[in-house]
Amino acid sequence: MNEKGISLLAWGLAAMIVWLSLCTCSWAESLPDGFPTRRGPLVFFWARVLAQPDKYASEFEWVSKFDLLVTNGQGLASPATRQALQRRGCKLFIYFWTNGFYKHKVGATLQDGTWRTEIATDHLDWLLSPETLPSNMGPPAYYFDLTNDELVEYLCEHLACFRARTGYDGIFFDYAASYALPEPVAELWDKLHPDVPYDRAVAGFLRRLRAKDPDILIFTNQVYRATEPVLPDVDYDMTESSGTSWAWGPMTQVDDEEIRETYFRPWPGKWGIEGIYGNIEHHLTTTPPRKGFVYLDYMQPLYHRSRDGELVPRLDREAVYYSYCAAALWGRPSYCSGLHGGIEYRGPLYFADLGEPLGTGYRELAGVVVREYERGLVVLMKQPHAVSFDYTLQQPTSGHLYDLFSSRWIRLSGNRVSLRLRPSRGRPSGTARPAGRVYLKADPN
């Protein structure tokens, strides 16, 4: 090939890499032939994917591979779209902010109606305050007084009817516990209702809804922190940002712009993975939800320089694996969303069926934490330092492990394997980050 052809080819490859990095990403990561697969447990995504499935066809195909579909807000599937997803085994949830509603939504006609306007106009006595109060999400908001029987009945009637009209399987109650209340709101609640903990009122609201709509699936966000036993009234529960997060990560000034990277929660300590997950699991053991629990994490893009010097966002695949492994140490499913950064993972990790975890919990070795499954091994680094270790499998395999992250085979010596993990590097900061890896018990032949 002549120099001009090589130059054109190089330019074309560079352009393709940039284009792929700016949209939903895919690569050569793959499962070994014949390895068992399953549907993904949960996916969190933009509601517009359901509202406009033809426009977002690849995203729609992705979410249809998961059991529990949770969106970030308004945007309903048409009856035909909803039915197609449910035939595939998906359960769809309507988004509902448990604590109240934002002032800027008063007067608006949304897909779920004009109930906000009706409350703000005719039923200020159903609210904690006739005036708006601060919210953790920015805009000022009105907050529900969930001790008010008329309000609870009104909301339950609305939600039951709305679910029946849409054909959705359930409601996702975001921020369904007192931990989510801004300090002024929590103080006002305690002043008005010193004998009724907020979480007790939430639990009563959810029980009343189930009595009104017995077939409903109730999905909550982080009620494990509730001061009252809310989870027995819940079908599914989740917690956010326990392993990785779009917030709190390193910030770097680049080209007059602040670039934030993914936060990787370290292993040790009360506020590390060891402490946070341990506390969550203690609560889940005491009062579990009826059907299941999942960890939801987030990631930021990684940034690299293109050949012309532009910053190009790319998928932080290391964050996906770290999030997955942190949850898998406790035998829990997880999902790492790029919603805040605009680049999503689309690989096979969530569909690999590892089977049941072996033993009663994880094992701590020198520099790593390990848990073995019937068909795999998950490993999490304790610190962002290179580590080498040997591990003897409890359950025999074919003589190989398959590193899913790098799609390569690793030979065993008997049932013993020698592994080496290196930290990943954030971009553009260069910060060292602990890694997570998934090794599959598979046969290369």
N, C-alpha and C positions, 0 to 999 in steps of 0.2 A: 504494500500500500504506500502511495506517495505521501510527502509531508502534508500536502493540503488535505488529503483524505484523513490522515491521522489527526490533524488539527480539528477537522469537522467532527470526527468521532469523539474526540476528547470533549469538545464543546457540547455535543449532544448528550454525552454521559453526565457531564456536570449539570446540565440543565435538568436532566431527568432526576438526579439526586436531589436537587433543590426542590423540584416539584413534589417529589414523594415526601420530603421532609415537611412540606407545608400543608399536607393533607393527611388523611388517614394512612398510617404507615403499614407496610408489609415487608417481609424479607424471607430469607431462606430457612428460618427457624421452623422445624417440623418434627412431628412425632415419628418414632420408628414404625415401620410397616407392621400392621396387626396389633399395635398397642391399644388396649381398651379405652374407649372414650365415653363421655357422658355429656349431658347438657350442662351449661354453666349455671351456677346457683343463682347469681344476681348480677344485673347490669344497671348502671346509673348513667343517664344520658339526657340530651336535650329533648324536651317535649316536642319540638318541631318535627322530629323524625317520625313520630306517630301521626302528626297532623298532615305531613306532606311526604308520604312514603315513596312516591315516585321521584321526587326531587332529591331525596336522600336515600337512594336505593341501596347503596353499599352499607350504610349505617343501619338501615332497616333489616337487611339480611343478617347483620351481626347480632342485633338485639334479639332477633327471633330464635337464636340458639340458646337463650337463657330462660330459666324458670320464672324468676321474679323480675318484673320490669318496673323500675322506679325512675321517674323523671324529675326535673328540676322545677316544674311549675305547670303553667297552663299550656294546653295543646293536646287535644283529644283525638284519638283514632276514630275514624268513621266506623259504622257498624260492620262493613265488609272487612276492613283492616283488622278491627278488633277480633272478629270471628276467625280470621285467618291465623292470627297469632295464637288464639286460644286453642285452635285445632292442633297447633304445633306443641302445645303443652305450656304456653306462657300464661302467667297470671299478671294482670294489669292493675295498677294502683293509681287512684286519683290523688293528686297532691293537695294537702290541707295544712296550713300553718296553725298549729294547735293553740297558740297564745292569743291570737287576735287578727287584725287586718291593718294594712297601711292606709294612711290618710289619702294618699294620691290615688287609691283605688275606689274611694267613695265617689259616686256619680258615674262610674264606668259600668258599662254593660259587658260583663265577661261571660265566658262559656258556662260558668256555674250560676249565672243570674245576677241580680241586683240586690242580693240580701245585705251586702255591706252598707249600701246606701240606706236601705230600710232601717237597719239598726242605728246608724249614725243620725238619722233624721227623726225617728219615732221612738227609739228605745235606748236612750243614753243611760237609763237606769240599769241596763243590762251590762254596762261596762264598769271597769274599776274607776274610771275618771271620765267626766264629760269632756275633758281636754285630752289631746294626744300626749303621749309620753315617749321618751327615747326608746329606740330599739337597737339590738345588737347588730342589725344589718344596715343601719344607716338612716333610712327614712323614718320620720315620726309615725307612731302607730297608736291605734286604739287596742286596749287589752280586755279580753273577756273576763267577766266575773262568773266563774264556773260554779259558784254556789247558788246562782240564780236559777231556779227550776224552770222558769219560762224560757230563759235563754237556752238552757240545755235541751229542752224539748224542741225548741225552734231549730237549733243546729242539727239535732238528731233527725228530725223530720226532713230537713233540707238534704242532709247527706244521704239518708236512705233513699229518698226519691231520686236524687241526682245519680246515685250508683245504679238504681234500677233503670233509669233512662239511658245511661251510657252503656250498660252491660258490663262494666268493669267488675273485677273480682273483689276489690277492696279499696281502702283508703290508706294513704301513707301520711301519718301524723308527724310532721316535722317539729323538732324541739318539744317533745311531749313530756317535759318535766321541769321542775323548778330551777334546775341549774341554768336553763336558757334565759331566765328572766333578767333583764337589766336591773341593776341595784335599786333605782327609784321605784320600779314596778314591784320588786320583791318587798321593799319596805312598805309600800302602800298596801299590798296584800296582807302582810302581817298586821298592819294597823287596823284594817277593816275586818279581818277574819283571824284573830289571834288563836282561836280554837280549832281552825280548819286548815291543816297544811295544804299547800297548793297541790301537791301530788295526790293527796286524797281526793281532791275535787276532780282532778284529771281522771283518776281511776273510776270515779262515779260517772263521769261523762262517757267514758268508753263502755262501761257496763250498760248504761242506758241505751247507747247506740246499738249494742249487740242485741238487747231486748227488742228494740225497734226493728232491727234487720238481722235476724239470726244467721243468715248465710254469709254475712260480710266477713272478709279477711281484714284484720286490723294489723297494720305495720307501723311501728314507732321508731323514732330516732333517739337512741341513747337514754331510754328510761331506766337503764340499770343503775343510774345515779340517783334515782328517785328516793325520797325519804320514806315513802310509803310503798307497799308491794303492788306496783302497777303491772308488772309483767304477767301475772296470772290472767289478766284480762286482755292479753296481747297475743296475736298469732306469731308474728315475726318482729324481731327487733334488730337494730344495727347500732354501731357506734362509728364515728368519723375520726379520721386523722390519728389513729393510734400508732400506726407503723410509719407511714409517710404522709406528707401534707404539702399543699401548694403554698401554705404560709410558713413563717418562721425559718425558712432556709436562708443560706448565705445570699447577701446582696452585693452586687458589683456594679460600679459605674463604668459604663461602656458607651462611647460615642454620645455622651450627654444623656444617656438613658440608664435608669436603674434596672438591672436584670436580677430577678430573683430565681433561685434554683430550688429544687425539691428538698424538703426537710426529711432527713433520715433519723428517726428516733433511735438513740443508742440503746444497747441492751441493759446495762446495769442500773440499779438505783430505783428509788420510789417512783420517779418520773420517767424512767426508762421503760423499755418493752417489758422487762421482767416484772416491774412493779405495776405498770398500767394494766397490762393484760392479766396479770395475776389477780388484781382487784376486780376487774370485770368478771373473770371466770368464777371468782368467789360468789359474786352476786348472782350469776347465772346458775350456779349449783344450788343456791338457796331458793331462788324463785325464778325458774326458767320460763321463757315464753312457751306458748303451746306447741309451736311447730318448728321454730328454728331461729338462729342468730347468725349474723354475718358482719364482718368488718369491712367498712368502706374507707378507702384511702384515696389520696389525690397526689398528683405530680405536676411539676412544671416542665417545660421543654428544656433540653440541653441546647446550648448555642455554640455554633462553630462558625468560623470565617469561610466564606466562599472564596473562589479564586479571584473575584473582583473586590474582595474586602468587605462584603456585606455580611452582617450577622444572620445566620440561617438557623431556625429552630429545628431540632430533631427530637425524636421520641426518647424519653428517659426509660429505657427498657430495664435498667438496673433497679429503678424504683418499683416497677411492676413485680419483679421477682422478690425483692426485699419484702414488700407488702404481703405477697402470697406466702412466703416462708414464715414470716412472723405469726400469721394467723394459723398456718398449718402446724406449728409447734404445739398448739392446743387443739388440733383436730378440727379447726373451724375454716369455713370458706371465706373468701375475701374478694374484693374488686378494687382495682386502682384506676381511678378516673382521671383523664386529662382534660376534663370539662373546663377548668379554669385556665388552662394553657393552650387549648385548641388542638392538641395532638393526642390521638388515642392509640392504645395498644390493640392490635388485631391478630395476635398470634394464638397458638394452640394451648397455652398453659392452662387456661381455665377448663379445658375439655379433657385433659389427661386424667383418667380414672386411676388414682393411686390405690383404691381400695380402702380398707379400714386401717387406722393407725395400730401399730403393735405396742404392747406394753401399756403402762398406766400414765406415761407422760414423756416429756423430752429428756434428753441426757446432755449434760454439760461436759465437754471435753476441753482440752487446752485451746483456748481462743475461739471456740465455736459452740453452738448449741445445735443438737441433732435430734430428729425424730424419724423413725423408720415406719414405713407403711407396708402393706402387703405387696405393693408393686412399685415402691419408690422410697426415696430417701430425701428429706429436706434438711438443708443446712443453713444456719445463719451465723455470720461472723459477729463476735461480741464487740470488737473494736475495729476501726479502719486500718488494720495492719495485716500484712501478708501472714498467712498461717498454713502450716502443713500438719496433717494428722492422719492416723490410721484408724479405720473403723471395721469391725467385724459384724457382718450382717447376721441378724437373728434368724432370718428366713432364707434358705438357699435360693440361688438364682442361676442363670444360665452361664455364668462365668464372666459377665460383662455388666457394666452400668452405662447408661446413656445420659450424657450431660445435655439436658434439653436447651439450656441457654445457648450453648455453642454448637449444638447438634453434632456431638462427637462421642465416640465409644471409648470407654475406659475398661481395661482388662483387670479382672480380679485375680488374686492369688488365693485359691480356695474360696473362702467366703470373706476374705479380707481385702480391703481396698485402701490405697494411699491417695489422699486428695490434697490439693494445694489451692487455696483461695487467695485472690488478691483484691484489694479494695478498688472500687471504681473511682473516677475523678469527676467532680462537677465541672461544668463549663458555663461561664468563662472563668470562674474563680480558681479552679484547680483543686478545690477542697477534696481531701480523701474521704470516702464514704464506705461504710461496711457493706458487704455483699451478701446476697442470698442465692442459693442454687438448689435446683431440683434435679435429682438423678433417678432415672427410671430403670427398673429391673426388666430388661428386655433381651431378646435374642437377635444378634446382628445377622444371622443366617436366614 
